[in-house]
Amino acid sequence: MISVEQLLASKRSASVHSVDPDTPVLDAIRLMAEKYVGAVLVLKGKELVGIVSERDYARKVVLLGRSSSATPVWQIMSSPVITVSPRDRVNECMRRMTEKRIRHLPVVDAGELVGVISIGDIVKSVIEEQERTIADLEQYIHR
């Protein structure tokens, strides 16, 4: 299995989308829609203080009848944030995501945010690795 560092290097876009804790939820949802992402990180300066996802929005705003424009992100964000290191392996990330029922993992190295991986990134990586293994086995069989 590849490392998180290798996975980040192979991503087309390594952009990290974030908002301030006092940002209205509506603005965070707009950012997610504009960037085609399912979650944004919540940063206070450079400090990672939370993550807010479409799931948080649905469960903590919509279902509770709160106002998207009047509710700040800090009231609905998930915190503390589960993170991974660039040295972690993709299969460990998949296990952690499954256990915690989350879809996004910020990548932190020596206290510094270096990226984010999603369940989609993990699935793509696993499929690519399986395709390589199959191709190698087919090549070996045809020798």
ROZAFI-345140 format. One record per residue: x, y, z of N, C-alpha, C in turn. Coordinates in steps of 0.001 Angstrom, whole numbers, always signed. Layout:
# residues N
nx ny nz cax cay caz cx cy cz
X Y Z X Y Z X Y Z
...
# end
This chain:
# residues 143
nx ny nz cax cay caz cx cy cz
+841 -1196 +0 +0 +0 +0 +879 +1250 +0
+418 +2252 -684 +1184 +3494 -761 +975 +4328 +501
+1825 +5308 +663 +1724 +6212 +1814 +797 +7392 +1477
+384 +8084 +2510 -437 +9285 +2335 +346 +10324 +1540
+1631 +10422 +1798 +2480 +11371 +1071 +2445 +11089 -436
+2552 +9812 -805 +2480 +9435 -2223 +1102 +9730 -2804
+82 +9479 -2016 -1286 +9754 -2460 -1482 +11246 -2713
-1022 +12076 -1780 -1139 +13534 -1961 -399 +13993 -3213
+776 +13422 -3451 +1580 +13809 -4617 +877 +13444 -5930
+57 +12405 -5903 -608 +11957 -7134 -1943 +12659 -7392
-2445 +13395 -6406 -3728 +14078 -6588 -3598 +15211 -7600
-4629 +15387 -8402 -4638 +16476 -9385 -4638 +17831 -8696
-5415 +17943 -7635 -5502 +19201 -6917 -5184 +18966 -5451
-4169 +19649 -4979 -3793 +19513 -3572 -4336 +20676 -2751
-5296 +21391 -3313 -5860 +22551 -2622 -6551 +22141 -1335
-6361 +22959 -315 -7047 +22770 +956 -8010 +23937 +1103
-9283 +23632 +1214 -10301 +24660 +1340 -10665 +24797 +2809
-10673 +26050 +3272 -10924 +26266 +4694 -11746 +27519 +4934
-12308 +27572 +6143 -13056 +28735 +6614 -12633 +29037 +8037
-12973 +30229 +8488 -12748 +30660 +9853 -13902 +30132 +10721
-13672 +29896 +12014 -14749 +29391 +12877 -15996 +30279 +12913
-15836 +31585 +12714 -16975 +32500 +12770 -17703 +32666 +11435
-17236 +31994 +10409 -17876 +32050 +9093 -19294 +31491 +9187
-20265 +32165 +8589 -21622 +31595 +8570 -21636 +30264 +7811
-22413 +29330 +8301 -22512 +28003 +7677 -22868 +28128 +6201
-23739 +29061 +5848 -24139 +29242 +4455 -22925 +29499 +3561
-21972 +30303 +4032 -20764 +30582 +3249 -19897 +29332 +3101
-19824 +28527 +4147 -19057 +27277 +4072 -19683 +26320 +3065
-21009 +26232 +3070 -21717 +25361 +2120 -21526 +25868 +693
-21558 +27181 +510 -21312 +27758 -826 -19908 +27391 -1314
-18923 +27485 -416 -17542 +27143 -777 -17450 +25674 -1190
-18103 +24807 -436 -18097 +23379 -792 -18698 +23165 -2174
-19799 +23857 -2453 -20455 +23715 -3757 -19568 +24234 -4887
-18939 +25390 -4675 -18061 +25978 -5689 -16856 +25089 -5995
-16313 +24460 -4967 -15087 +23663 -5116 -15358 +22177 -5323
-16642 +21795 -5341 -17025 +20391 -5508 -16360 +19485 -4464
-16436 +19912 -3197 -15900 +19115 -2097 -17002 +18882 -1067
-16849 +17844 -270 -17860 +17492 +713 -17579 +17999 +2108
-16428 +18666 +2284 -16073 +19194 +3601 -15035 +20293 +3438
-15009 +21190 +4412 -13958 +22209 +4474 -13370 +22197 +5878
-12102 +22530 +5946 -11443 +22590 +7234 -11766 +23915 +7904
-11730 +23919 +9214 -11960 +25136 +9980 -10629 +25507 +10625
-10091 +26657 +10199 -8791 +27110 +10678 -8934 +28410 +11451
-8257 +28467 +12574 -8152 +29706 +13333 -6710 +30143 +13150
-6510 +31068 +12213 -5149 +31376 +11784 -4639 +30180 +11004
-3545 +29580 +11484 -3017 +28364 +10849 -3371 +27106 +11631
-4079 +27288 +12746 -4417 +26154 +13611 -5687 +25459 +13128
-5594 +24156 +12948 -6748 +23340 +12567 -7607 +23117 +13816
-8822 +23678 +13806 -9686 +23570 +14985 -10930 +22717 +14739
-11204 +22406 +13477 -12380 +21603 +13184 -12512 +21293 +11710
-13549 +20553 +11404 -13901 +20247 +10018 -15423 +20286 +9953
-15944 +20824 +8876 -17394 +20867 +8698 -17719 +20229 +7351
-18698 +19338 +7373 -19052 +18579 +6183 -20520 +18787 +5827
-20877 +18294 +4656 -22282 +18336 +4246 -23139 +17567 +5252
-22591 +16503 +5794 -23308 +15714 +6799 -23565 +16550 +8056
-22552 +17311 +8499 -22750 +18202 +9652 -23871 +19191 +9370
-23871 +19737 +8170 -24895 +20707 +7777 -26285 +20075 +7841
-26411 +18903 +7241 -27724 +18249 +7204 -28223 +17920 +8609
-27350 +17406 +9441 -27776 +16947 +10764 -27872 +18054 +11809
-27023 +19062 +11705 -26936 +20059 +12766 -27546 +21420 +12405
-27913 +21574 +11148 -28565 +22817 +10744 -29956 +22503 +10198
-30008 +21777 +9103 -31281 +21512 +8429 -32260 +20789 +9356
-31851 +19655 +9920 -32766 +18866 +10749 -33166 +19561 +12044
-32336 +20488 +12511 -32649 +21203 +13746 -33327 +22550 +13484
-33561 +22861 +12223 -34267 +24086 +11865 -33470 +25356 +12141
-32152 +25265 +12125 -31318 +26446 +12358 -31197 +27261 +11080
-30760 +28486 +11232 -30539 +29367 +10090 -29115 +29185 +9572
-28991 +28894 +8290 -27670 +28718 +7671 -26859 +30004 +7670
-27541 +31116 +7551 -26832 +32391 +7478 -26519 +32957 +8857
-27233 +32524 +9888 -27012 +33061 +11236 -26189 +32128 +12130
-25948 +30904 +11685 -25203 +29939 +12490 -23742 +29950 +12075
-22823 +30226 +13021 -21401 +30169 +12679 -20922 +28713 +12599
-19925 +28486 +11790 -19375 +27156 +11569 -18949 +26483 +12879
-18388 +27249 +13824 -17881 +26633 +15051 -18974 +25915 +15830
-20240 +26288 +15616 -21333 +25644 +16340 -21682 +24262 +15780
-21272 +23969 +14565 -21636 +22674 +13979 -20435 +21826 +13565
-19227 +22389 +13642 -18048 +21661 +13164 -17758 +20449 +14046
-17083 +19479 +13458 -16603 +18321 +14208 -15230 +18659 +14758
-15075 +18453 +16053 -13818 +18772 +16720 -13730 +17920 +17988
-12560 +17392 +18334 -11284 +17541 +17655 -11274 +16763 +16330
-10374 +17159 +15461 -10291 +16577 +14125 -9376 +15355 +14140
-9838 +14300 +13505 -9016 +13102 +13326 -8107 +13379 +12142
-6801 +13245 +12347 -5828 +13550 +11297 -4934 +12343 +11038
-4187 +12427 +9954 -3183 +11417 +9632 -1875 +12106 +9299
-829 +11316 +9261 +508 +11792 +8932 +835 +11409 +7485
+1731 +12135 +6836 +2139 +11751 +5479 +2762 +10346 +5433
+3272 +9867 +6532 +3910 +8549 +6585 +2917 +7403 +6772
+1670 +7721 +7126 +657 +6672 +7286 +384 +6002 +5944
-59 +4778 +6016 -394 +4005 +4824 -1877 +4166 +4502
-2201 +4069 +3233 -3568 +4248 +2761 -4517 +3250 +3418
-4082 +1998 +3593 -4973 +1006 +4206 -5302 +1365 +5657
-4380 +1986 +6379 -4639 +2444 +7741 -5653 +3590 +7712
-5544 +4473 +6754 -6495 +5579 +6610 -7894 +5048 +6325
-7978 +4037 +5464 -9265 +3436 +5133 -9888 +2813 +6383
-9078 +2126 +7174 -9567 +1519 +8404 -10087 +2597 +9367
-9309 +3661 +9515 -9691 +4751 +10422 -10983 +5425 +9957
-11100 +5663 +8651 -12312 +6291 +8114 -13536 +5398 +8345
-13369 +4108 +8152 -14466 +3168 +8336 -14882 +3102 +9801
-13914 +2996 +10684 -14206 +2928 +12126 -14905 +4181 +12634
-14426 +5330 +12205 -14950 +6604 +12706 -16117 +7136 +11887
-16423 +6463 +10772 -17505 +6875 +9874 -17308 +8306 +9373
-16105 +8546 +8878 -15776 +9854 +8326 -15317 +9693 +6885
-15326 +10794 +6136 -14984 +10734 +4711 -13797 +11598 +4331
-13279 +12353 +5290 -12154 +13251 +5011 -11146 +13199 +6154
-9860 +13190 +5796 -8791 +13188 +6789 -7782 +14274 +6457
-7666 +15280 +7309 -6590 +16257 +7127 -5249 +15565 +7370
-4245 +15985 +6615 -2900 +15428 +6748 -2037 +16477 +7443
-1470 +16094 +8576 -681 +17011 +9389 +709 +16428 +9576
+1726 +17271 +9348 +3118 +16857 +9510 +3808 +17849 +10437
+4289 +17359 +11561 +4971 +18200 +12556 +4118 +19415 +12932
+2826 +19172 +13121 +1925 +20238 +13526 +1445 +21151 +12414
+1913 +20921 +11191 +1538 +21769 +10058 +609 +21025 +9114
-486 +21675 +8719 -1435 +21107 +7769 -792 +21054 +6386
-769 +19862 +5773 -142 +19729 +4458 -1103 +19265 +3366
-2324 +18896 +3740 -3282 +18459 +2731 -4485 +17797 +3356
-5354 +17289 +2494 -6550 +16563 +2914 -6743 +15405 +1955
-7118 +14248 +2500 -7481 +13123 +1631 -8929 +12754 +1924
-9595 +12261 +900 -11001 +11881 +1026 -11143 +10386 +780
-12305 +9867 +1111 -12577 +8459 +856 -12479 +8172 -644
-12843 +9144 -1474 -12708 +8971 -2919 -11258 +8811 -3341
-10358 +9581 -2720 -8925 +9436 -3005 -8440 +8039 -2632
-8907 +7549 -1485 -8502 +6227 -985 -8989 +5138 -1937
-10266 +5202 -2312 -10843 +4191 -3203 -10106 +4183 -4536
-9845 +5355 -5083 -9113 +5452 -6351 -7739 +4806 -6225
-7056 +5063 -5132 -5727 +4498 -4904 -5770 +2967 -4815
-6744 +2449 -4087 -6873 +996 -3931 -7174 +355 -5285
-8064 +946 -6064 -8403 +404 -7387 -7163 +397 -8284
-6420 +1495 -8287 -5213 +1562 -9114 -4198 +501 -8710
-4049 +291 -7412 -3102 -729 -6942 -3568 -2127 -7345
-4859 -2387 -7253 -5386 -3683 -7668 -5208 -3891 -9168
-5417 -2850 -9954 -5226 -2962 -11405 -3766 -3265 -11740
-2825 -2628 -11018 -1404 -2913 -11235 -1074 -4367 -10883
-1618 -4843 -9776 -1375 -6222 -9352 -1916 -7199 -10383
-3114 -6957 -10879 -3718 -7828 -11886 -2867 -7829 -13159
-2443 -6649 -13593 -1609 -6564 -14801 -293 -7318 -14603
+320 -7167 -13435 +1571 -7881 -13148 +1355 -9394 -13154
+273 -9852 -12558 -21 -11286 -12519 -306 -11828 -13914
-1064 -11054 -14712 -1347 -11491 -16086 -62 -11578 -16899
+808 -10610 -16717 +2094 -10617 -17424 +2926 -11818 -16986
+2918 -12129 -15719 +3672 -13267 -15192 +3133 -14590 -15737
+1819 -14706 -15818 +1185 -15937 -16313 +1496 -16152 -17794
+1573 -15072 -18572 +1778 -15193 -20012 +3244 -15350 -20406
+4112 -15418 -19445 +5537 -15608 -19766 +5843 -16998 -20169
# end
